[in-house]
Amino acid sequence: MQELFVLFTFLAAAGYLVNKFVWSAVVSKKKKTVGTLDGGNTKCGNDNCGCH
């Protein structure tokens, strides 16, 4: 019974690490990056841009 608990804990931890580092890296590569620092919400050129 203790071996099953250890195995379950190990698999949960390994799944978490794969999800956090490997899976997120694969998914983030598919997203198109936007050229602005604020994610494309730049208002420059308008009167209310707040940067001038």
The first five atom37 places (N, CA, C, CB, O) and aatype in JSON, in Angstrom:
{
  "aatype": [12, 5, 6, 10, 13, 19, 10, 13, 16, 13, 10, 0, 0, 0, 7, 18, 10, 19, 2, 11, 13, 19, 17, 15, 0, 19, 19, 15, 11, 11, 11, 11, 16, 19, 7, 16, 10, 3, 7, 7, 2, 16, 11, 4, 7, 2, 3, 2, 4, 7, 4, 8],
  "atom_mask": [
    [1, 1, 1, 1, 1],
    [1, 1, 1, 1, 1],
    [1, 1, 1, 1, 1],
    [1, 1, 1, 1, 1],
    [1, 1, 1, 1, 1],
    [1, 1, 1, 1, 1],
    [1, 1, 1, 1, 1],
    [1, 1, 1, 1, 1],
    [1, 1, 1, 1, 1],
    [1, 1, 1, 1, 1],
    [1, 1, 1, 1, 1],
    [1, 1, 1, 1, 1],
    [1, 1, 1, 1, 1],
    [1, 1, 1, 1, 1],
    [1, 1, 1, 0, 1],
    [1, 1, 1, 1, 1],
    [1, 1, 1, 1, 1],
    [1, 1, 1, 1, 1],
    [1, 1, 1, 1, 1],
    [1, 1, 1, 1, 1],
    [1, 1, 1, 1, 1],
    [1, 1, 1, 1, 1],
    [1, 1, 1, 1, 1],
    [1, 1, 1, 1, 1],
    [1, 1, 1, 1, 1],
    [1, 1, 1, 1, 1],
    [1, 1, 1, 1, 1],
    [1, 1, 1, 1, 1],
    [1, 1, 1, 1, 1],
    [1, 1, 1, 1, 1],
    [1, 1, 1, 1, 1],
    [1, 1, 1, 1, 1],
    [1, 1, 1, 1, 1],
    [1, 1, 1, 1, 1],
    [1, 1, 1, 0, 1],
    [1, 1, 1, 1, 1],
    [1, 1, 1, 1, 1],
    [1, 1, 1, 1, 1],
    [1, 1, 1, 0, 1],
    [1, 1, 1, 0, 1],
    [1, 1, 1, 1, 1],
    [1, 1, 1, 1, 1],
    [1, 1, 1, 1, 1],
    [1, 1, 1, 1, 1],
    [1, 1, 1, 0, 1],
    [1, 1, 1, 1, 1],
    [1, 1, 1, 1, 1],
    [1, 1, 1, 1, 1],
    [1, 1, 1, 1, 1],
    [1, 1, 1, 0, 1],
    [1, 1, 1, 1, 1],
    [1, 1, 1, 1, 1]
  ],
  "atom_positions": [
    [[0.82, -1.19, 0.0], [0.0, 0.0, 0.0], [0.87, 1.27, 0.0], [-0.93, -0.01, 1.2], [0.55, 2.25, -0.67]],
    [[1.95, 1.23, 0.76], [2.83, 2.38, 0.81], [3.49, 2.62, -0.55], [3.89, 2.19, 1.89], [3.71, 3.77, -0.94]],
    [[3.81, 1.55, -1.25], [4.42, 1.69, -2.57], [3.46, 2.38, -3.55], [4.83, 0.32, -3.12], [3.9, 3.18, -4.38]],
    [[2.18, 2.08, -3.45], [1.2, 2.72, -4.32], [1.11, 4.23, -4.03], [-0.18, 2.06, -4.14], [0.99, 5.03, -4.95]],
    [[1.17, 4.59, -2.76], [1.13, 5.99, -2.4], [2.36, 6.73, -2.93], [1.03, 6.15, -0.89], [2.25, 7.85, -3.43]],
    [[3.52, 6.11, -2.81], [4.75, 6.71, -3.32], [4.69, 6.82, -4.84], [5.98, 5.88, -2.89], [5.08, 7.85, -5.4]],
    [[4.21, 5.8, -5.51], [4.09, 5.83, -6.96], [3.11, 6.92, -7.41], [3.63, 4.47, -7.48], [3.39, 7.65, -8.36]],
    [[1.98, 7.03, -6.73], [1.01, 8.06, -7.08], [1.6, 9.45, -6.87], [-0.27, 7.89, -6.24], [1.4, 10.33, -7.7]],
    [[2.3, 9.66, -5.77], [2.92, 10.95, -5.49], [3.98, 11.28, -6.54], [3.55, 10.96, -4.09], [4.06, 12.42, -7.01]],
    [[4.79, 10.31, -6.91], [5.81, 10.52, -7.93], [5.19, 10.86, -9.27], [6.69, 9.29, -8.06], [5.65, 11.77, -9.96]],
    [[4.14, 10.15, -9.65], [3.49, 10.42, -10.93], [2.82, 11.8, -10.93], [2.46, 9.34, -11.23], [2.82, 12.49, -11.95]],
    [[2.25, 12.18, -9.81], [1.64, 13.51, -9.73], [2.7, 14.59, -9.85], [0.85, 13.67, -8.4], [2.5, 15.58, -10.55]],
    [[3.83, 14.41, -9.19], [4.91, 15.39, -9.27], [5.5, 15.44, -10.68], [6.0, 15.07, -8.24], [5.77, 16.53, -11.19]],
    [[5.71, 14.3, -11.29], [6.26, 14.27, -12.64], [5.28, 14.9, -13.63], [6.58, 12.82, -13.06], [5.69, 15.62, -14.54]],
    [[3.99, 14.64, -13.46], [2.99, 15.25, -14.32], [2.94, 16.76, -14.17], [0.0, 0.0, 0.0], [2.76, 17.48, -15.15]],
    [[3.1, 17.23, -12.95], [3.13, 18.67, -12.7], [4.33, 19.31, -13.4], [3.17, 18.96, -11.2], [4.2, 20.36, -14.02]],
    [[5.5, 18.69, -13.29], [6.7, 19.24, -13.9], [6.6, 19.24, -15.42], [7.92, 18.45, -13.46], [7.01, 20.2, -16.07]],
    [[6.06, 18.18, -15.98], [5.88, 18.12, -17.44], [4.9, 19.2, -17.88], [5.37, 16.71, -17.89], [5.12, 19.88, -18.87]],
    [[3.82, 19.35, -17.13], [2.82, 20.36, -17.47], [3.41, 21.76, -17.37], [1.6, 20.23, -16.57], [3.13, 22.61, -18.22]],
    [[4.19, 22.02, -16.36], [4.71, 23.37, -16.13], [5.81, 23.74, -17.11], [5.23, 23.49, -14.72], [5.81, 24.86, -17.63]],
    [[6.73, 22.85, -17.39], [7.9, 23.2, -18.19], [7.8, 22.74, -19.64], [9.12, 22.62, -17.57], [8.06, 23.53, -20.54]],
    [[7.45, 21.51, -19.89], [7.46, 20.97, -21.25], [6.21, 21.39, -22.0], [7.57, 19.43, -21.22], [6.3, 21.94, -23.1]],
    [[5.04, 21.15, -21.43], [3.79, 21.42, -22.13], [3.6, 22.91, -22.37], [2.61, 20.87, -21.34], [3.18, 23.3, -23.45]],
    [[3.92, 23.75, -21.37], [3.74, 25.18, -21.54], [4.71, 25.74, -22.59], [3.94, 25.89, -20.22], [4.37, 26.69, -23.29]],
    [[5.89, 25.15, -22.71], [6.84, 25.59, -23.73], [6.33, 25.25, -25.12], [8.21, 24.96, -23.49], [6.5, 26.03, -26.05]],
    [[5.71, 24.09, -25.26], [5.17, 23.69, -26.56], [4.0, 24.57, -26.95], [4.74, 22.21, -26.53], [3.89, 24.99, -28.1]],
    [[3.13, 24.86, -26.01], [1.95, 25.67, -26.3], [2.33, 27.12, -26.56], [0.95, 25.59, -25.14], [1.75, 27.76, -27.44]],
    [[3.3, 27.64, -25.82], [3.67, 29.04, -26.01], [4.37, 29.28, -27.34], [4.55, 29.5, -24.89], [4.33, 30.41, -27.85]],
    [[5.0, 28.29, -27.91], [5.65, 28.45, -29.22], [4.61, 28.62, -30.32], [6.55, 27.25, -29.53], [4.89, 29.26, -31.33]],
    [[3.43, 28.06, -30.13], [2.4, 28.14, -31.16], [1.71, 29.49, -31.18], [1.38, 27.05, -30.96], [1.15, 29.88, -32.2]],
    [[1.75, 30.22, -30.06], [1.11, 31.53, -30.0], [1.94, 32.55, -30.75], [0.9, 31.96, -28.55], [3.17, 32.54, -30.69]],
    [[1.27, 33.43, -31.46], [1.98, 34.47, -32.2], [2.34, 35.6, -31.24], [1.11, 35.0, -33.38], [1.5, 36.07, -30.47]],
    [[3.59, 36.02, -31.28], [4.01, 37.08, -30.4], [3.65, 38.43, -31.0], [5.53, 37.0, -30.13], [3.68, 38.63, -32.22]],
    [[3.31, 39.33, -30.14], [2.94, 40.68, -30.55], [4.15, 41.56, -30.36], [1.72, 41.22, -29.75], [4.91, 41.37, -29.4]],
    [[4.36, 42.52, -31.23], [5.55, 43.33, -31.23], [5.6, 44.44, -30.19], [0.0, 0.0, 0.0], [6.61, 45.14, -30.1]],
    [[4.54, 44.62, -29.4], [4.55, 45.68, -28.41], [4.77, 45.1, -27.02], [3.25, 46.49, -28.45], [4.48, 43.93, -26.77]],
    [[5.27, 45.93, -26.13], [5.56, 45.46, -24.78], [4.31, 45.21, -23.95], [6.43, 46.47, -24.08], [4.34, 44.37, -23.05]],
    [[3.23, 45.9, -24.24], [2.02, 45.73, -23.45], [1.02, 44.79, -24.12], [1.37, 47.07, -23.21], [-0.17, 44.84, -23.81]],
    [[1.47, 43.96, -25.01], [0.61, 42.96, -25.62], [-0.28, 43.49, -26.72], [0.0, 0.0, 0.0], [-1.35, 42.93, -26.97]],
    [[0.12, 44.54, -27.38], [-0.67, 45.06, -28.49], [-1.69, 46.08, -28.08], [0.0, 0.0, 0.0], [-2.52, 46.47, -28.9]],
    [[-1.66, 46.55, -26.83], [-2.63, 47.54, -26.38], [-2.07, 48.96, -26.42], [-3.09, 47.21, -24.98], [-2.56, 49.83, -25.7]],
    [[-1.08, 49.19, -27.24], [-0.46, 50.51, -27.31], [-1.43, 51.51, -27.92], [0.84, 50.46, -28.14], [-2.08, 51.25, -28.94]],
    [[-1.51, 52.67, -27.28], [-2.43, 53.7, -27.75], [-1.68, 54.87, -28.35], [-3.31, 54.19, -26.6], [-2.3, 55.9, -28.62]],
    [[-0.38, 54.76, -28.59], [0.4, 55.88, -29.09], [-0.16, 56.34, -30.43], [1.88, 55.5, -29.22], [-0.59, 55.54, -31.26]],
    [[-0.14, 57.63, -30.62], [-0.76, 58.22, -31.79], [-2.09, 58.82, -31.45], [0.0, 0.0, 0.0], [-2.61, 59.66, -32.19]],
    [[-2.66, 58.4, -30.33], [-3.91, 58.99, -29.85], [-3.59, 60.07, -28.83], [-4.85, 57.91, -29.24], [-2.45, 60.18, -28.38]],
    [[-4.57, 60.85, -28.48], [-4.36, 61.9, -27.48], [-4.23, 61.34, -26.07], [-5.51, 62.89, -27.54], [-3.65, 61.99, -25.2]],
    [[-4.76, 60.18, -25.82], [-4.77, 59.62, -24.47], [-3.76, 58.49, -24.28], [-6.15, 59.12, -24.13], [-4.02, 57.56, -23.52]],
    [[-2.63, 58.56, -24.95], [-1.7, 57.45, -24.86], [-0.99, 57.38, -23.52], [-0.68, 57.54, -25.96], [-0.63, 56.28, -23.08]],
    [[-0.77, 58.51, -22.85], [-0.14, 58.51, -21.54], [1.37, 58.36, -21.58], [0.0, 0.0, 0.0], [1.99, 58.24, -20.53]],
    [[1.97, 58.36, -22.75], [3.42, 58.22, -22.83], [4.12, 59.5, -23.22], [3.77, 57.15, -23.8], [5.34, 59.52, -23.3]],
    [[3.38, 60.56, -23.47], [3.97, 61.85, -23.86], [3.54, 62.91, -22.87], [3.55, 62.24, -25.29], [3.93, 64.07, -23.01]]
  ]
}
